[in-house]
Amino acid sequence: MAQLNWKGIYPAVLTPFKENGEIDFEMFAKNTEAQISAGVHGIIIAGTLGDAAVLDNDEKFELLSYAKKIVAGRIPLILNIAENTTKNAVEFAKKAKELGADGLMLLPPMRYKADDREVVEYFKAVAVATDLPILIYNNPVDYATYVSLSMFDELKDYPTIQAVKESTRDLSNITRMKNKFGDRFKVLGGVDTISLETVLLGADGLVAGLVDAFPRETMAMYNYALNGEVEKAIEIYRWFMPLLELDIHPKLIQYIKLAATAEGICTPHVRAPRLPLVGEEATRVNKIIADGIASRPVLN
């Protein structure tokens, strides 16, 4: 069975589009290189921020295959599974393995609001269908499914299920997971606005969003925290917060694409039903980004 360290910073990378709606693979490569140069520990492809909702599966697999070529083994590649049926999730996992994914991020079933038993059985079905390491995405705020400690207790005997993206927005859940399971499940924080607190409370890493635009600052904050230089981490975090708040909004894709575009590592284009920002919202968000860039910390 494949193993992943599940430690460090895993950007949920953007999927840049051309103005005509096609995937901009050249810009995808440019952003990926910026992440690798900053020192990230892996990337997650076709997650929420990666426009999973408007990509068809062939496009997701095309992105994986392209990323595999440009990354060339330098960091692990994690592909997100966001399917409606157990059958499709299992088939997706098998195809991801065939194309060279190093791991999977697994959301609960989409559309149908499954109960706890159904969600657990869904996760188990994927877990036994692949030997790829799996990161369970626990995000009840956005996806209406809370993966409880008792549900993880049922999953602990499935060795491919190795980690959780902790997006409950309840910081105490990190400690609950560690108290109950020790190191059985790696815990990666999934909410930018509590990212530093998450690391300081003992999370193993972060699945980050604004790292897509600011990889060097994200890595500096993380490394300072990891090395016990908390005041330096806090200084970056306080600068970062207005930008990090762009991650906790339904238009996070538009917002973060604008930030990454300002940094020259994405395009602003989105696919409908998402639309470009207009009016006061566009002015406000672009000012947050411009102010952040103008006042960014000097990194060693």
Phi and psi in degrees as GROMACS dihedral restraints (atoms count N, CA, C in turn):
[ dihedral_restraints ]
;  ai    aj    ak    al  type     phi  dphi    fc
    3     4     5     6     1   -67.2    20    10
    4     5     6     7     1   149.9    20    10
    6     7     8     9     1  -124.3    20    10
    7     8     9    10     1   144.4    20    10
    9    10    11    12     1  -126.8    20    10
   10    11    12    13     1   149.2    20    10
   12    13    14    15     1   -70.1    20    10
   13    14    15    16     1   -34.1    20    10
   15    16    17    18     1    52.2    20    10
   16    17    18    19     1    40.9    20    10
   18    19    20    21     1  -126.8    20    10
   19    20    21    22     1   143.1    20    10
   21    22    23    24     1   103.5    20    10
   22    23    24    25     1  -155.8    20    10
   24    25    26    27     1  -102.2    20    10
   25    26    27    28     1   122.0    20    10
   27    28    29    30     1  -118.6    20    10
   28    29    30    31     1    96.3    20    10
   30    31    32    33     1   -62.0    20    10
   31    32    33    34     1   135.3    20    10
   33    34    35    36     1   -84.9    20    10
   34    35    36    37     1    92.2    20    10
   36    37    38    39     1   -71.8    20    10
   37    38    39    40     1   149.2    20    10
   39    40    41    42     1   -72.5    20    10
   40    41    42    43     1   157.2    20    10
   42    43    44    45     1  -110.2    20    10
   43    44    45    46     1   100.4    20    10
   45    46    47    48     1   -70.0    20    10
   46    47    48    49     1   141.9    20    10
   48    49    50    51     1  -115.6    20    10
   49    50    51    52     1   153.7    20    10
   51    52    53    54     1   -79.3    20    10
   52    53    54    55     1   170.2    20    10
   54    55    56    57     1   -61.3    20    10
   55    56    57    58     1   -28.6    20    10
   57    58    59    60     1   -83.7    20    10
   58    59    60    61     1     2.6    20    10
   60    61    62    63     1    95.5    20    10
   61    62    63    64     1    -8.8    20    10
   63    64    65    66     1   -73.9    20    10
   64    65    66    67     1   154.5    20    10
   66    67    68    69     1   -66.3    20    10
   67    68    69    70     1   133.4    20    10
   69    70    71    72     1   -94.7    20    10
   70    71    72    73     1    89.0    20    10
   72    73    74    75     1   -66.8    20    10
   73    74    75    76     1   -33.8    20    10
   75    76    77    78     1   -62.2    20    10
   76    77    78    79     1   -42.4    20    10
   78    79    80    81     1   -72.2    20    10
   79    80    81    82     1   -34.3    20    10
   81    82    83    84     1   -58.0    20    10
   82    83    84    85     1   -43.2    20    10
   84    85    86    87     1   -64.4    20    10
   85    86    87    88     1   -40.6    20    10
   87    88    89    90     1   -63.7    20    10
   88    89    90    91     1   -42.9    20    10
   90    91    92    93     1   -66.4    20    10
   91    92    93    94     1   -42.6    20    10
   93    94    95    96     1   -60.9    20    10
   94    95    96    97     1   -41.5    20    10
   96    97    98    99     1   -64.1    20    10
   97    98    99   100     1   -36.9    20    10
   99   100   101   102     1   -64.0    20    10
  100   101   102   103     1   -38.4    20    10
  102   103   104   105     1   -66.0    20    10
  103   104   105   106     1   -46.5    20    10
  105   106   107   108     1   -64.5    20    10
  106   107   108   109     1   -41.5    20    10
  108   109   110   111     1   -62.1    20    10
  109   110   111   112     1   -32.8    20    10
  111   112   113   114     1   -76.1    20    10
  112   113   114   115     1   -18.8    20    10
  114   115   116   117     1   106.0    20    10
  115   116   117   118     1    20.5    20    10
  117   118   119   120     1   -64.1    20    10
  118   119   120   121     1   162.0    20    10
  120   121   122   123     1  -101.1    20    10
  121   122   123   124     1    -4.8    20    10
  123   124   125   126     1   169.7    20    10
  124   125   126   127     1   167.2    20    10
  126   127   128   129     1  -131.3    20    10
  127   128   129   130     1   150.4    20    10
  129   130   131   132     1  -110.7    20    10
  130   131   132   133     1   122.3    20    10
  132   133   134   135     1  -100.6    20    10
  133   134   135   136     1   139.3    20    10
  135   136   137   138     1    61.8    20    10
  136   137   138   139     1    37.0    20    10
  138   139   140   141     1   -81.9    20    10
  139   140   141   142     1  -166.4    20    10
  141   142   143   144     1   -55.8    20    10
  142   143   144   145     1   -50.0    20    10
  144   145   146   147     1   -66.6    20    10
  145   146   147   148     1   -23.3    20    10
  147   148   149   150     1   -84.7    20    10
  148   149   150   151     1    16.4    20    10
  150   151   152   153     1    65.8    20    10
  151   152   153   154     1    35.9    20    10
  153   154   155   156     1   -53.0    20    10
  154   155   156   157     1   -35.3    20    10
  156   157   158   159     1   -68.6    20    10
  157   158   159   160     1   -21.4    20    10
  159   160   161   162     1  -118.0    20    10
  160   161   162   163     1     6.9    20    10
  162   163   164   165     1   -97.4    20    10
  163   164   165   166     1   137.7    20    10
  165   166   167   168     1   -84.6    20    10
  166   167   168   169     1   167.0    20    10
  168   169   170   171     1   -63.4    20    10
  169   170   171   172     1   -34.9    20    10
  171   172   173   174     1   -60.5    20    10
  172   173   174   175     1   -38.8    20    10
  174   175   176   177     1   -67.5    20    10
  175   176   177   178     1   -38.0    20    10
  177   178   179   180     1   -63.1    20    10
  178   179   180   181     1   -42.5    20    10
  180   181   182   183     1   -69.4    20    10
  181   182   183   184     1   -34.3    20    10
  183   184   185   186     1   -65.0    20    10
  184   185   186   187     1   -41.0    20    10
  186   187   188   189     1   -61.9    20    10
  187   188   189   190     1   -43.4    20    10
  189   190   191   192     1   -60.8    20    10
  190   191   192   193     1   -47.6    20    10
  192   193   194   195     1   -62.8    20    10
  193   194   195   196     1   -40.3    20    10
  195   196   197   198     1   -66.1    20    10
  196   197   198   199     1   -45.0    20    10
  198   199   200   201     1   -61.3    20    10
  199   200   201   202     1   -37.4    20    10
  201   202   203   204     1   -58.9    20    10
  202   203   204   205     1   -40.2    20    10
  204   205   206   207     1   -69.5    20    10
  205   206   207   208     1   -45.5    20    10
  207   208   209   210     1   -78.3    20    10
  208   209   210   211     1   -29.8    20    10
  210   211   212   213     1   -77.9    20    10
  211   212   213   214     1   -36.4    20    10
  213   214   215   216     1    51.8    20    10
  214   215   216   217     1    44.0    20    10
  216   217   218   219     1    81.4    20    10
  217   218   219   220     1     3.8    20    10
  219   220   221   222     1   -71.0    20    10
  220   221   222   223     1   -34.5    20    10
  222   223   224   225     1  -141.6    20    10
  223   224   225   226     1   158.5    20    10
  225   226   227   228     1   -70.3    20    10
  226   227   228   229     1   148.0    20    10
  228   229   230   231     1  -112.9    20    10
  229   230   231   232     1   120.7    20    10
  231   232   233   234     1  -108.9    20    10
  232   233   234   235     1   128.7    20    10
  234   235   236   237     1  -106.1    20    10
  235   236   237   238     1   134.9    20    10
  237   238   239   240     1   -83.1    20    10
  238   239   240   241     1   138.3    20    10
  240   241   242   243     1  -110.3    20    10
  241   242   243   244     1   118.9    20    10
  243   244   245   246     1  -135.6    20    10
  244   245   246   247     1    82.4    20    10
  246   247   248   249     1  -116.8    20    10
  247   248   249   250     1   161.7    20    10
  249   250   251   252     1   -89.1    20    10
  250   251   252   253     1   -28.0    20    10
  252   253   254   255     1  -123.9    20    10
  253   254   255   256     1   153.6    20    10
  255   256   257   258     1   -62.7    20    10
  256   257   258   259     1   -43.0    20    10
  258   259   260   261     1   -57.1    20    10
  259   260   261   262     1   -46.6    20    10
  261   262   263   264     1   -67.7    20    10
  262   263   264   265     1   -36.2    20    10
  264   265   266   267     1   -64.2    20    10
  265   266   267   268     1   -42.7    20    10
  267   268   269   270     1   -64.1    20    10
  268   269   270   271     1   -45.1    20    10
  270   271   272   273     1   -63.9    20    10
  271   272   273   274     1   -38.3    20    10
  273   274   275   276     1   -62.9    20    10
  274   275   276   277     1   -45.2    20    10
  276   277   278   279     1   -60.5    20    10
  277   278   279   280     1   -41.9    20    10
  279   280   281   282     1   -65.6    20    10
  280   281   282   283     1   -40.3    20    10
  282   283   284   285     1   -67.0    20    10
  283   284   285   286     1   -39.3    20    10
  285   286   287   288     1   -60.4    20    10
  286   287   288   289     1   -40.9    20    10
  288   289   290   291     1   -63.1    20    10
  289   290   291   292     1   -45.5    20    10
  291   292   293   294     1   -59.3    20    10
  292   293   294   295     1   -35.9    20    10
  294   295   296   297     1   -88.7    20    10
  295   296   297   298     1    -0.7    20    10
  297   298   299   300     1   100.0    20    10
  298   299   300   301     1    16.4    20    10
  300   301   302   303     1   -61.5    20    10
  301   302   303   304     1   147.0    20    10
  303   304   305   306     1   -93.8    20    10
  304   305   306   307     1   -14.9    20    10
  306   307   308   309     1  -171.3    20    10
  307   308   309   310     1   175.4    20    10
  309   310   311   312     1  -131.8    20    10
  310   311   312   313     1   141.7    20    10
  312   313   314   315     1  -104.5    20    10
  313   314   315   316     1   130.3    20    10
  315   316   317   318     1  -120.7    20    10
  316   317   318   319     1   114.9    20    10
  318   319   320   321     1   -85.4    20    10
  319   320   321   322     1   156.9    20    10
  321   322   323   324     1   -62.0    20    10
  322   323   324   325     1   169.9    20    10
  324   325   326   327     1   -54.8    20    10
  325   326   327   328     1   137.4    20    10
  327   328   329   330     1   -83.8    20    10
  328   329   330   331     1   157.7    20    10
  330   331   332   333     1    69.5    20    10
  331   332   333   334     1   -64.9    20    10
  333   334   335   336     1   -74.5    20    10
  334   335   336   337     1   128.6    20    10
  336   337   338   339     1   -83.0    20    10
  337   338   339   340     1    87.6    20    10
  339   340   341   342     1   -70.1    20    10
  340   341   342   343     1   150.8    20    10
  342   343   344   345     1   -84.1    20    10
  343   344   345   346     1   178.1    20    10
  345   346   347   348     1   -57.4    20    10
  346   347   348   349     1   -45.8    20    10
  348   349   350   351     1   -61.2    20    10
  349   350   351   352     1   -43.0    20    10
  351   352   353   354     1   -66.6    20    10
  352   353   354   355     1   -39.9    20    10
  354   355   356   357     1   -64.2    20    10
  355   356   357   358     1   -44.7    20    10
  357   358   359   360     1   -60.7    20    10
  358   359   360   361     1   -44.6    20    10
  360   361   362   363     1   -64.9    20    10
  361   362   363   364     1   -35.7    20    10
  363   364   365   366     1   -61.9    20    10
  364   365   366   367     1   -49.1    20    10
  366   367   368   369     1   -61.4    20    10
  367   368   369   370     1   -42.5    20    10
  369   370   371   372     1   -62.5    20    10
  370   371   372   373     1   -40.2    20    10
  372   373   374   375     1   -61.8    20    10
  373   374   375   376     1   -41.6    20    10
  375   376   377   378     1   -70.4    20    10
  376   377   378   379     1   -39.1    20    10
  378   379   380   381     1   -61.5    20    10
  379   380   381   382     1   -34.6    20    10
  381   382   383   384     1   -89.5    20    10
  382   383   384   385     1    -9.8    20    10
  384   385   386   387     1   -89.3    20    10
  385   386   387   388     1    -8.9    20    10
  387   388   389   390     1  -143.6    20    10
  388   389   390   391     1   156.7    20    10
  390   391   392   393     1  -103.6    20    10
  391   392   393   394     1     9.0    20    10
  393   394   395   396     1   -74.5    20    10
  394   395   396   397     1   142.1    20    10
  396   397   398   399     1   -63.2    20    10
  397   398   399   400     1   141.2    20    10
  399   400   401   402     1  -119.8    20    10
  400   401   402   403     1   134.3    20    10
  402   403   404   405     1  -107.5    20    10
  403   404   405   406     1   114.2    20    10
  405   406   407   408     1   -78.9    20    10
  406   407   408   409     1   131.8    20    10
  408   409   410   411     1   -96.1    20    10
  409   410   411   412     1   110.1    20    10
  411   412   413   414     1  -105.1    20    10
  412   413   414   415     1    94.6    20    10
  414   415   416   417     1  -136.5    20    10
  415   416   417   418     1    78.6    20    10
  417   418   419   420     1   -70.1    20    10
  418   419   420   421     1   -20.2    20    10
  420   421   422   423     1   -67.8    20    10
  421   422   423   424     1   -46.7    20    10
  423   424   425   426     1   -95.9    20    10
  424   425   426   427     1   -25.3    20    10
  426   427   428   429     1  -119.4    20    10
  427   428   429   430     1     5.2    20    10
  429   430   431   432     1    66.2    20    10
  430   431   432   433     1     8.0    20    10
  432   433   434   435     1  -120.6    20    10
  433   434   435   436     1   121.3    20    10
  435   436   437   438     1  -101.5    20    10
  436   437   438   439     1   120.9    20    10
  438   439   440   441     1   -91.4    20    10
  439   440   441   442     1   104.4    20    10
  441   442   443   444     1   -80.7    20    10
  442   443   444   445     1   169.0    20    10
  444   445   446   447     1   -60.6    20    10
  445   446   447   448     1   -36.8    20    10
  447   448   449   450     1   -67.0    20    10
  448   449   450   451     1   -31.9    20    10
  450   451   452   453     1   -70.1    20    10
  451   452   453   454     1   -41.9    20    10
  453   454   455   456     1   -62.9    20    10
  454   455   456   457     1   -31.9    20    10
  456   457   458   459     1   -61.5    20    10
  457   458   459   460     1   -35.5    20    10
  459   460   461   462     1   -74.3    20    10
  460   461   462   463     1   -19.0    20    10
  462   463   464   465     1   -97.5    20    10
  463   464   465   466     1    -8.5    20    10
  465   466   467   468     1   -67.4    20    10
  466   467   468   469     1   -19.8    20    10
  468   469   470   471     1   -88.5    20    10
  469   470   471   472     1     6.7    20    10
  471   472   473   474     1  -106.2    20    10
  472   473   474   475     1   101.9    20    10
  474   475   476   477     1   -64.8    20    10
  475   476   477   478     1   -22.4    20    10
  477   478   479   480     1   -72.6    20    10
  478   479   480   481     1   -22.1    20    10
  480   481   482   483     1   -83.8    20    10
  481   482   483   484     1   105.4    20    10
  483   484   485   486     1  -117.0    20    10
  484   485   486   487     1   -17.5    20    10
  486   487   488   489     1  -154.7    20    10
  487   488   489   490     1   166.8    20    10
  489   490   491   492     1  -133.1    20    10
  490   491   492   493     1   136.0    20    10
  492   493   494   495     1   -87.5    20    10
  493   494   495   496     1   107.7    20    10
  495   496   497   498     1   -88.9    20    10
  496   497   498   499     1    98.0    20    10
  498   499   500   501     1  -122.0    20    10
  499   500   501   502     1    29.0    20    10
  501   502   503   504     1   -72.9    20    10
  502   503   504   505     1   -17.0    20    10
  504   505   506   507     1    69.8    20    10
  505   506   507   508     1    13.3    20    10
  507   508   509   510     1  -108.7    20    10
  508   509   510   511     1   100.7    20    10
  510   511   512   513     1   -58.8    20    10
  511   512   513   514     1   -29.7    20    10
  513   514   515   516     1   -66.8    20    10
  514   515   516   517     1   -17.3    20    10
  516   517   518   519     1   -67.4    20    10
  517   518   519   520     1   -26.1    20    10
  519   520   521   522     1   -61.7    20    10
  520   521   522   523     1   -47.4    20    10
  522   523   524   525     1   -67.4    20    10
  523   524   525   526     1   -38.2    20    10
  525   526   527   528     1   -61.3    20    10
  526   527   528   529     1   -44.3    20    10
  528   529   530   531     1   -61.9    20    10
  529   530   531   532     1   -45.2    20    10
  531   532   533   534     1   -67.9    20    10
  532   533   534   535     1   -39.0    20    10
  534   535   536   537     1   -64.3    20    10
  535   536   537   538     1   -39.5    20    10
  537   538   539   540     1   -83.0    20    10
  538   539   540   541     1   -38.0    20    10
  540   541   542   543     1  -116.8    20    10
  541   542   543   544     1    -1.5    20    10
  543   544   545   546     1    58.4    20    10
  544   545   546   547     1  -124.4    20    10
  546   547   548   549     1  -102.0    20    10
  547   548   549   550     1    12.8    20    10
  549   550   551   552     1   -59.9    20    10
  550   551   552   553     1   -42.9    20    10
  552   553   554   555     1  -113.8    20    10
  553   554   555   556     1   123.2    20    10
  555   556   557   558     1   -69.5    20    10
  556   557   558   559     1   143.2    20    10
  558   559   560   561     1  -115.8    20    10
  559   560   561   562     1   119.7    20    10
  561   562   563   564     1  -114.4    20    10
  562   563   564   565     1   123.3    20    10
  564   565   566   567     1   -65.0    20    10
  565   566   567   568     1   143.9    20    10
  567   568   569   570     1  -124.8    20    10
  568   569   570   571     1    12.9    20    10
  570   571   572   573     1  -126.1    20    10
  571   572   573   574     1   114.7    20    10
  573   574   575   576     1   -58.3    20    10
  574   575   576   577     1   -38.1    20    10
  576   577   578   579     1   -74.6    20    10
  577   578   579   580     1    -6.6    20    10
  579   580   581   582     1  -126.5    20    10
  580   581   582   583     1    28.8    20    10
  582   583   584   585     1   -68.6    20    10
  583   584   585   586     1   -43.2    20    10
  585   586   587   588     1   -67.6    20    10
  586   587   588   589     1   -43.7    20    10
  588   589   590   591     1   -58.0    20    10
  589   590   591   592     1   -40.2    20    10
  591   592   593   594     1   -59.4    20    10
  592   593   594   595     1   -46.0    20    10
  594   595   596   597     1   -65.8    20    10
  595   596   597   598     1   -43.6    20    10
  597   598   599   600     1   -67.6    20    10
  598   599   600   601     1   -22.6    20    10
  600   601   602   603     1   -87.1    20    10
  601   602   603   604     1     4.3    20    10
  603   604   605   606     1   102.3    20    10
  604   605   606   607     1    12.2    20    10
  606   607   608   609     1   -63.2    20    10
  607   608   609   610     1   153.7    20    10
  609   610   611   612     1   -81.5    20    10
  610   611   612   613     1   -15.1    20    10
  612   613   614   615     1   173.4    20    10
  613   614   615   616     1  -164.7    20    10
  615   616   617   618     1  -137.7    20    10
  616   617   618   619     1   139.9    20    10
  618   619   620   621     1   -98.8    20    10
  619   620   621   622     1   106.1    20    10
  621   622   623   624     1  -107.4    20    10
  622   623   624   625     1   160.2    20    10
  624   625   626   627     1  -110.3    20    10
  625   626   627   628     1   -56.1    20    10
  627   628   629   630     1   -70.2    20    10
  628   629   630   631     1   -10.5    20    10
  630   631   632   633     1   -56.8    20    10
  631   632   633   634     1   -26.5    20    10
  633   634   635   636     1   -59.5    20    10
  634   635   636   637     1   -30.6    20    10
  636   637   638   639     1  -100.8    20    10
  637   638   639   640     1   -31.8    20    10
  639   640   641   642     1  -130.2    20    10
  640   641   642   643     1    66.4    20    10
  642   643   644   645     1   -65.5    20    10
  643   644   645   646     1   -38.0    20    10
  645   646   647   648     1   -67.0    20    10
  646   647   648   649     1   -41.7    20    10
  648   649   650   651     1   -67.1    20    10
  649   650   651   652     1   -39.3    20    10
  651   652   653   654     1   -61.9    20    10
  652   653   654   655     1   -47.5    20    10
  654   655   656   657     1   -65.0    20    10
  655   656   657   658     1   -38.0    20    10
  657   658   659   660     1   -63.6    20    10
  658   659   660   661     1   -45.3    20    10
  660   661   662   663     1   -60.9    20    10
  661   662   663   664     1   -45.2    20    10
  663   664   665   666     1   -63.5    20    10
  664   665   666   667     1   -46.1    20    10
  666   667   668   669     1   -67.4    20    10
  667   668   669   670     1   -38.3    20    10
  669   670   671   672     1   -60.5    20    10
  670   671   672   673     1   -45.0    20    10
  672   673   674   675     1   -62.2    20    10
  673   674   675   676     1   -42.9    20    10
  675   676   677   678     1   -64.0    20    10
  676   677   678   679     1   -34.4    20    10
  678   679   680   681     1   -89.6    20    10
  679   680   681   682     1     5.7    20    10
  681   682   683   684     1    81.9    20    10
  682   683   684   685     1     7.3    20    10
  684   685   686   687     1   -91.2    20    10
  685   686   687   688     1    69.2    20    10
  687   688   689   690     1   -67.1    20    10
  688   689   690   691     1   -39.1    20    10
  690   691   692   693     1   -61.9    20    10
  691   692   693   694     1   -38.6    20    10
  693   694   695   696     1   -67.0    20    10
  694   695   696   697     1   -38.7    20    10
  696   697   698   699     1   -64.0    20    10
  697   698   699   700     1   -41.5    20    10
  699   700   701   702     1   -64.9    20    10
  700   701   702   703     1   -38.4    20    10
  702   703   704   705     1   -59.7    20    10
  703   704   705   706     1   -44.9    20    10
  705   706   707   708     1   -66.2    20    10
  706   707   708   709     1   -41.6    20    10
  708   709   710   711     1   -61.2    20    10
  709   710   711   712     1   -41.4    20    10
  711   712   713   714     1   -66.8    20    10
  712   713   714   715     1   -39.5    20    10
  714   715   716   717     1   -62.6    20    10
  715   716   717   718     1   -39.2    20    10
  717   718   719   720     1   -74.2    20    10
  718   719   720   721     1   -26.5    20    10
  720   721   722   723     1   -54.6    20    10
  721   722   723   724     1   -46.6    20    10
  723   724   725   726     1   -58.2    20    10
  724   725   726   727     1   -32.5    20    10
  726   727   728   729     1   -75.1    20    10
  727   728   729   730     1   -40.9    20    10
  729   730   731   732     1   -61.5    20    10
  730   731   732   733     1   -29.1    20    10
  732   733   734   735     1   -67.9    20    10
  733   734   735   736     1   -15.1    20    10
  735   736   737   738     1   -67.6    20    10
  736   737   738   739     1   -16.8    20    10
  738   739   740   741     1   -80.1    20    10
  739   740   741   742     1   -19.0    20    10
  741   742   743   744     1  -109.9    20    10
  742   743   744   745     1    53.0    20    10
  744   745   746   747     1  -144.1    20    10
  745   746   747   748     1   146.8    20    10
  747   748   749   750     1   -55.7    20    10
  748   749   750   751     1   -25.7    20    10
  750   751   752   753     1   -96.8    20    10
  751   752   753   754     1    29.3    20    10
  753   754   755   756     1   -56.0    20    10
  754   755   756   757     1   -33.2    20    10
  756   757   758   759     1   -65.9    20    10
  757   758   759   760     1   -49.1    20    10
  759   760   761   762     1   -59.6    20    10
  760   761   762   763     1   -44.3    20    10
  762   763   764   765     1   -64.1    20    10
  763   764   765   766     1   -48.9    20    10
  765   766   767   768     1   -74.3    20    10
  766   767   768   769     1   -31.9    20    10
  768   769   770   771     1   -62.0    20    10
  769   770   771   772     1   -39.2    20    10
  771   772   773   774     1   -63.2    20    10
  772   773   774   775     1   -41.6    20    10
  774   775   776   777     1   -64.3    20    10
  775   776   777   778     1   -44.9    20    10
  777   778   779   780     1   -68.9    20    10
  778   779   780   781     1   -31.8    20    10
  780   781   782   783     1   -65.4    20    10
  781   782   783   784     1   -41.0    20    10
  783   784   785   786     1   -61.7    20    10
  784   785   786   787     1   -26.2    20    10
  786   787   788   789     1   -92.2    20    10
  787   788   789   790     1     0.5    20    10
  789   790   791   792     1    79.9    20    10
  790   791   792   793     1    17.7    20    10
  792   793   794   795     1  -126.0    20    10
  793   794   795   796     1    24.1    20    10
  795   796   797   798     1  -162.1    20    10
  796   797   798   799     1   176.0    20    10
  798   799   800   801     1  -113.5    20    10
  799   800   801   802     1   160.0    20    10
  801   802   803   804     1   -87.0    20    10
  802   803   804   805     1    -1.8    20    10
  804   805   806   807     1   -74.5    20    10
  805   806   807   808     1   143.6    20    10
  807   808   809   810     1  -130.3    20    10
  808   809   810   811     1   164.5    20    10
  810   811   812   813     1  -102.2    20    10
  811   812   813   814     1   139.4    20    10
  813   814   815   816     1   -60.9    20    10
  814   815   816   817     1   143.9    20    10
  816   817   818   819     1   -81.6    20    10
  817   818   819   820     1    -8.2    20    10
  819   820   821   822     1   -64.2    20    10
  820   821   822   823     1   143.7    20    10
  822   823   824   825     1  -129.3    20    10
  823   824   825   826     1   156.1    20    10
  825   826   827   828     1   -58.9    20    10
  826   827   828   829     1   151.6    20    10
  828   829   830   831     1   -69.5    20    10
  829   830   831   832     1   149.5    20    10
  831   832   833   834     1  -137.9    20    10
  832   833   834   835     1   165.0    20    10
  834   835   836   837     1    59.9    20    10
  835   836   837   838     1  -142.2    20    10
  837   838   839   840     1   -59.1    20    10
  838   839   840   841     1   -39.0    20    10
  840   841   842   843     1   -63.0    20    10
  841   842   843   844     1   -44.1    20    10
  843   844   845   846     1   -62.8    20    10
  844   845   846   847     1   -43.4    20    10
  846   847   848   849     1   -61.6    20    10
  847   848   849   850     1   -45.7    20    10
  849   850   851   852     1   -65.0    20    10
  850   851   852   853     1   -47.5    20    10
  852   853   854   855     1   -67.9    20    10
  853   854   855   856     1   -42.0    20    10
  855   856   857   858     1   -64.5    20    10
  856   857   858   859     1   -31.8    20    10
  858   859   860   861     1   -69.2    20    10
  859   860   861   862     1   -41.2    20    10
  861   862   863   864     1   -57.5    20    10
  862   863   864   865     1   -44.7    20    10
  864   865   866   867     1   -66.5    20    10
  865   866   867   868     1   -47.1    20    10
  867   868   869   870     1   -63.5    20    10
  868   869   870   871     1   -41.4    20    10
  870   871   872   873     1   -63.4    20    10
  871   872   873   874     1   -40.5    20    10
  873   874   875   876     1   -64.0    20    10
  874   875   876   877     1   -44.5    20    10
  876   877   878   879     1   -64.0    20    10
  877   878   879   880     1   -38.9    20    10
  879   880   881   882     1   -68.8    20    10
  880   881   882   883     1   -27.6    20    10
  882   883   884   885     1  -111.6    20    10
  883   884   885   886     1    15.3    20    10
  885   886   887   888     1   -59.8    20    10
  886   887   888   889     1   147.5    20    10
  888   889   890   891     1   -69.6    20    10
  889   890   891   892     1   151.2    20    10
  891   892   893   894     1   -84.2    20    10
  892   893   894   895     1   121.9    20    10
  894   895   896   897     1   -98.7    20    10
  895   896   897   898     1   145.7    20    10
